C-alpha cells in the first residue's frame, strides 16, 4: 500500500528546468506531476485558438510579451499566486475543453482504454510511482512521481509513442494519434496531491461515462 511518503513534492529551492510551447513545462528531478495528454482531435482548432488568445491576453496584462520565445521564463519570475492564476485561467480552460469529449473518442472502447492503462502500469515502481490515472475517451490524466533518473517529458513521449502505435494497430490505421504536447503541473504539497487524486477519480462520473468507457486506476493510499 502506498502512502504520501512515496511521493516527492515541488521544492521551491531546488533546481528547475523550464521549457514551453502552448503552456510552460516545469521539471524537477524526482518530483510528482499531474499530467494530461490528449488525442489529436480532442480540441477543435477554433477552441484551441480561443484558449491561446486568452493565454496571450493574460500574459500581456502581466507585461509579458507572448510572442517572445522566453515568455515562460518571465512567467516563472511572477509570484506563486500569479502563476497559480495563470494555471487556473489557461490550463483549466484546456481541461474543460477536453471534458466536452469532442472528436472520435476511440478510447471509449474498453479494449483500447485498457491497452493504454496496461502501458501506464508497466513501469510503475521501476521508472516512476503512480498515484492514479484515468483513461478518458479522448484524453488521459496521470498523477505520478518520476524517479530522479526519469525525465518527465521523455517519459510522456514514450507513453504516447507506444500507446499511439498500439491503438493505431488495433484500428488498422497510421498517423498521429496524440497531440505532441502534454499539459503538466508540478505537485506542490500533500493537499495539492489529494486534490488531483479527487479530480481523476471524479472525471468519469463528471463526463457521465458508463463502465467500460474509461479505465480508472486509483492505488490504495494509507493515511499519513
Secondary structure, DSSP 8 states (H G I E B T S, - for coil): -B-GGG-----TTS--EEEESSSEEEE-TT-EEEEEEEBTTSS-HHHHHHHHHHHHHHHHHTT--TTSTTHHHHHHTS-HHHHHHHIIIIIHHHHHHHTT--S--GGGSHHHHHHHHHHHHHTBTTTEEEEEEEE-SSEEEEEEEE-TTS-HHHHHHHHHHHHHHHHHHHHT--S--B-S--EEEE--SHHHHHHHHHHHHHHHHHTT--TTSSEEE---B---
